[in-house]
Amino acid sequence: MDGVATVGVGQRVRGRRTATTAAVLAATIMALLVAGCTARHRPVDDGRGREVRPAPSTSATTGAGPGTASGPVLAVKIDNVGAARPQTGLDAADVVYAEQVEGGLSRLMAVYAARLPAVVGPVRSARESDLELLRQFDRPTLAFSGAQHKLLPLIDRAPLRPATPDDTPDAYFRAGDRPAPHNLYLRPRRLLSEPPGAAALTTGFHYGAAPSGGRAESSRTVRYPSARFTFTWSADRGRWLVSMDGRPAETADGARVAPATVVVQYVTVRPSAYHDVLGNNTPYTETVGSGTAEVLRGGRAYDAVWKRADASGGTEFSTADGEPLNFAEGQVWVVFARAAR
C-alpha cells in the first residue's frame, strides 16, 4: 500500500439508490429526450449527486483521419514503486507525466491518444493536482483505482469522465502474479473503442526541428526525496533511455521505455489539504503559471521558459528569446521538479 486510503468513486454512494430514485432518473432522461436535449449538453443528475455521462457514440470515436481528434484522450494513473515494475503499456503513451506523491515517492500519469495498448498498469489512485493538469484536455477519461473520500466530490465536479473499477468493472482485472495493490490492470479498449488521434493532445506542445544552441547532454537525473529518474541519451536509438531508482525502465514485455523528448519542468510543489493514513501530506503540484524548464532532445539540453495562463489551456515552452521550443516527434516525458525558492 502507498499509505493513502483509497475508495472508488462509486463506493461513497453504494446502497443509496432506491426504486424511487430510479423512477425519477428514468422520468428525467425521458423528458430530456422529448425536449431534444442530450446529457452531453445538459447534465442529468442520476439521483446520487453525480452527472450521467453517456459513453461516446461510435461516430465520436471512429472514422477520423490522421491528426484529427475524434474523442477524449485516456489518462491512466500508474503505480511507480519497485513492486509495481515492470509496468505494462507505458511505452505506448503519447505523454507521460511524473509527479511527486507522499513520502517523496513518485507516480506516473500516462496519456494515450495515438494508440491504445491492450493492457495498462498497474493502475493506482488519483491526486488533487491531477485535476488541474487534466483541464487542458477536452473532457478526458481518467482511469484510476480510487481516491481519498474527501477528494471524490472534486473529481465528480471536474470536467472529465472518471473510470474506476466501480464505474467500469469490466475494464479492469487483477493479475495473479503480484500482490495487491500493485496488481490492478486496465483494458483501455473497454473504455474507448478507438484512439482519438494525436490532435486530441491539446497540450500546447510544438513539434519540429530542434532550435539552435543548447548544450551536449548525455545523461540527466531528477531526484525526489525517495525516488529518482535518469534519462540517458542513446545515439543508436535516437531516444532517451529511462531508468527509475537506478534501474532500467522496461515494460512487462521487455521493451525499454525511451522517449524522444524529456522535459524537466520546475514548478511549485506545495502541501495540499489532504494526508495519507500515516499523516504524510499529499503534495500539490501547480501546473498553472510560469517558470523555467529544461528540454532534452537529440542528445542536447535547451533552457526553456514554460507558461500556462489558465487551467483550460496547454503549457507552452519557449526559448529565451520567446520562440516556441519544438519537441522531437515521439513520446514526451514531463518530469515535475520542485522549483528553487
C-alpha positions in Angstrom: 0.0 0.0 0.0 1.1 3.6 -0.6 -0.5 4.7 2.7 -3.4 6.5 1.0 -6.8 5.5 2.0 -8.5 4.8 -1.4 -12.0 4.2 -2.3 -13.6 4.0 -5.8 -15.7 6.9 -6.9 -18.8 4.8 -6.7 -18.2 3.5 -3.2 -19.5 6.5 -1.3 -22.9 6.2 -2.8 -23.4 2.5 -2.7 -26.7 1.4 -1.3 -28.4 4.7 -1.6 -30.2 4.1 -4.9 -33.9 3.2 -4.4 -36.8 2.4 -6.7 -38.0 5.9 -6.3 -34.6 7.3 -7.3 -34.6 5.0 -10.4 -38.0 6.2 -11.4 -37.1 9.8 -11.1 -33.9 9.2 -13.1 -35.9 7.4 -15.9 -38.5 10.2 -16.0 -35.8 12.9 -16.1 -34.0 11.2 -19.0 -37.3 10.7 -20.9 -38.2 14.4 -20.5 -34.8 15.4 -21.9 -35.1 13.1 -24.9 -38.6 14.5 -25.7 -37.2 18.0 -25.4 -34.5 17.2 -27.9 -31.7 17.5 -25.3 -28.9 15.2 -24.5 -26.8 14.6 -21.4 -23.8 16.0 -23.3 -25.4 19.4 -23.4 -27.5 19.4 -20.3 -26.1 17.4 -17.3 -28.5 14.9 -15.8 -28.3 14.0 -12.1 -28.6 10.3 -11.6 -30.2 10.7 -8.2 -26.9 10.1 -6.4 -25.5 13.6 -6.8 -23.5 12.6 -9.9 -23.9 13.6 -13.5 -25.0 11.0 -16.1 -22.2 10.8 -18.7 -23.1 8.7 -21.7 -20.5 6.6 -23.3 -19.1 8.2 -26.5 -21.0 7.2 -29.6 -19.3 5.2 -32.4 -19.3 8.2 -34.6 -17.5 10.2 -32.0 -14.6 7.7 -31.6 -14.1 6.3 -35.0 -13.6 7.3 -38.6 -11.3 10.3 -38.1 -8.4 10.8 -40.4 -4.7 11.1 -39.3 -4.2 14.0 -37.0 -7.9 14.6 -36.4 -9.3 14.4 -32.9 -12.3 12.1 -32.7 -12.9 11.9 -28.9 -11.3 12.3 -25.5 -7.8 11.2 -24.5 -7.3 8.5 -22.0 -5.2 9.3 -18.9 -4.2 6.5 -16.6 -2.6 6.8 -13.2 0.2 4.3 -13.0 1.9 2.9 -9.9 5.7 3.6 -9.8 7.2 1.9 -6.7 9.5 -1.0 -7.1 6.8 -3.6 -6.5 4.8 -2.2 -9.5 7.6 -2.6 -12.0 7.9 -3.5 -14.8 4.8 -1.6 -15.9 2.6 -2.6 -18.8 1.7 -0.3 -21.7 3.9 2.6 -20.7 5.8 2.7 -24.0 2.6 3.3 -25.9 1.7 6.6 -24.2 2.0 9.8 -26.1 2.8 11.8 -23.0 4.0 10.6 -19.5 3.9 12.9 -16.6 5.9 12.2 -13.4 4.9 13.7 -10.1 5.9 13.5 -6.5 3.5 11.9 -4.1 3.5 11.1 -0.3 6.7 10.1 1.3 8.8 11.6 -1.5 7.8 8.8 -3.9 6.7 9.2 -7.5 3.7 8.3 -9.6 3.0 8.5 -13.3 0.2 9.7 -15.4 0.2 8.2 -19.0 -1.9 9.9 -21.7 -3.0 7.9 -24.7 -4.3 9.4 -27.9 -2.5 7.9 -31.0 -2.8 4.3 -30.0 -4.3 2.2 -27.2 -2.3 -0.8 -25.9 -4.1 -4.0 -24.9 -3.3 -3.5 -21.2 -2.0 -0.7 -19.0 -1.0 -0.8 -15.4 -0.6 -1.3 -12.5 -3.3 1.4 -12.0 -3.3 3.4 -8.8 -5.1 6.3 -7.1 -5.7 9.9 -8.2 -4.4 13.1 -6.6 -5.9 16.6 -6.4 -3.3 18.2 -8.7 -4.3 15.6 -11.4 -7.5 17.6 -11.9 -5.7 20.8 -12.7 -3.3 19.1 -15.1 -6.1 17.3 -17.0 -8.1 20.5 -17.5 -6.0 21.1 -20.7 -7.8 18.2 -22.4 -11.3 18.1 -23.7 -13.2 16.0 -21.1 -10.6 13.3 -20.8 -11.3 9.8 -19.5 -9.3 9.4 -16.2 -8.6 5.7 -15.3 -7.6 5.3 -11.6 -8.1 2.9 -8.8 -9.8 5.3 -6.4 -9.1 8.4 -4.3 -9.3 9.8 -0.8 -13.0 10.1 0.0 -12.7 13.9 0.6 -11.3 14.3 -2.9 -14.2 12.4 -4.6 -16.6 15.4 -4.8 -13.9 17.4 -6.6 -13.4 14.6 -9.1 -17.2 14.4 -9.6 -17.3 18.1 -10.5 -14.2 18.1 -12.7 -14.7 18.2 -16.5 -13.6 14.6 -17.1 -15.0 11.1 -17.2 -13.9 9.1 -14.1 -13.4 5.5 -14.8 -12.7 3.4 -11.7 -13.2 -0.3 -11.1 -16.6 0.7 -9.6 -17.6 2.7 -12.6 -16.4 0.3 -15.3 -15.7 -3.1 -13.6 -15.4 -4.9 -17.0 -12.4 -2.7 -17.9 -10.2 -3.9 -15.0 -8.7 -7.1 -13.8 -6.4 -8.3 -11.1 -3.2 -10.1 -12.1 -2.4 -13.2 -10.1 1.4 -12.9 -10.1 1.6 -9.7 -8.0 0.3 -8.7 -4.6 -2.4 -6.1 -4.1 -2.5 -3.1 -4.6 0.2 -3.4 -7.3 -1.9 -5.8 -9.5 -4.8 -3.8 -10.9 -4.7 -3.5 -14.7 -6.8 -1.7 -17.3 -8.0 -2.9 -20.7 -8.2 0.6 -22.5 -10.4 -0.6 -25.3 -13.2 -1.3 -22.9 -13.2 2.5 -22.1 -12.6 3.8 -25.6 -13.4 1.9 -28.8 -10.7 3.6 -30.8 -7.8 6.0 -30.0 -9.0 9.6 -30.5 -5.9 10.7 -32.6 -3.0 12.9 -31.9 -5.0 16.1 -32.4 -6.7 15.4 -29.1 -3.5 16.2 -27.3 -4.3 19.8 -26.6 -1.1 20.2 -24.6 0.3 23.3 -26.2 3.4 21.4 -27.3 5.1 22.2 -30.6 6.9 19.6 -32.7 9.5 20.2 -35.4 13.2 21.0 -36.0 15.4 21.5 -33.0 16.3 25.1 -32.1 19.9 26.3 -32.4 22.2 26.3 -29.5 21.7 24.1 -26.5 24.4 22.1 -24.9 25.5 18.5 -25.3 23.9 16.3 -22.6 24.4 12.5 -22.3 22.5 12.0 -19.0 20.2 13.9 -16.8 18.9 12.8 -13.3 15.9 14.3 -11.5 15.7 13.4 -7.8 12.7 13.3 -5.4 13.2 12.7 -1.7 12.6 8.9 -2.2 12.7 8.4 -6.0 14.8 9.4 -9.0 14.6 9.4 -12.8 17.6 9.2 -15.1 17.5 9.8 -18.8 20.5 8.6 -20.8 20.9 9.6 -24.5 21.2 6.7 -26.9 22.6 7.9 -30.3 21.9 4.4 -31.8 18.2 4.7 -31.0 17.8 8.4 -31.1 16.0 8.3 -27.8 16.5 8.9 -24.1 16.6 5.6 -22.2 14.7 5.9 -18.9 15.9 4.5 -15.6 13.9 4.7 -12.4 15.5 4.5 -9.0 18.8 3.3 -10.6 17.3 0.5 -12.7 16.5 0.5 -16.5 12.8 1.1 -17.1 11.3 -1.7 -19.2 7.8 -2.8 -19.9 6.5 -6.2 -18.9 7.2 -7.5 -22.5 10.8 -6.3 -22.3 10.5 -3.1 -24.3 12.8 -0.3 -23.0 11.0 2.9 -22.2 12.6 5.5 -24.4 11.0 8.9 -25.1 12.1 11.2 -27.9 11.8 14.3 -25.7 12.2 14.8 -22.0 11.0 18.0 -20.2 12.2 18.8 -16.7 9.6 21.4 -15.6 10.3 23.4 -12.5 7.1 24.1 -10.6 5.8 25.0 -7.2 5.1 21.9 -5.1 3.2 22.8 -2.0 1.2 21.0 0.7 -2.4 20.1 -0.2 -5.3 19.8 2.1 -5.0 16.0 2.1 -3.0 13.5 4.1 -2.4 9.7 3.9 -3.3 7.3 6.7 0.1 7.8 8.2 -0.3 11.5 8.4 2.0 12.3 5.4 0.8 15.3 3.5 -0.1 14.9 -0.2 1.9 17.3 -2.3 0.1 19.5 -4.7 2.0 20.2 -8.0 1.0 23.5 -9.5 0.9 23.4 -13.3 -0.7 26.7 -14.0 1.6 29.7 -14.1 5.1 30.1 -15.5 8.6 29.1 -14.8 11.8 27.6 -16.2 12.4 24.2 -17.7 15.0 22.1 -19.5 14.1 20.4 -22.7 16.2 17.3 -23.7 16.1 16.2 -27.3 18.7 14.9 -29.8 21.4 14.5 -27.1 21.2 18.2 -26.2 19.7 20.2 -23.4 17.9 23.5 -24.0 17.0 26.0 -21.4 13.3 27.0 -21.7 10.5 29.1 -20.2 7.1 27.5 -19.7 3.8 29.3 -19.4 0.3 28.1 -18.8 -2.0 31.0 -18.4 -5.0 29.1 -17.1 -6.1 25.5 -16.4 -8.1 25.2 -19.5 -5.1 25.8 -21.8 -2.0 23.8 -22.5 1.6 24.5 -21.5 3.8 26.3 -24.0 7.6 26.1 -23.9 9.7 28.7 -25.5 13.4 29.7 -25.9 14.9 32.7 -24.0 14.1 34.9 -27.0 10.4 33.9 -26.9 10.4 31.5 -29.9 8.4 28.2 -29.5 10.7 25.4 -28.5 10.0 22.4 -30.7 9.9 18.8 -29.4 11.1 15.8 -31.3 8.4 13.6 -32.8 7.6 10.7 -30.5 6.8 10.1 -26.8 7.3 13.0 -24.4 8.1 12.7 -20.7 7.4 15.7 -18.4 9.0 15.4 -15.0 7.7 17.9 -12.5 10.6 19.1 -10.3 10.4 21.5 -7.4 11.5 25.0 -8.3 14.1 26.6 -6.2 12.8 29.3 -3.9 
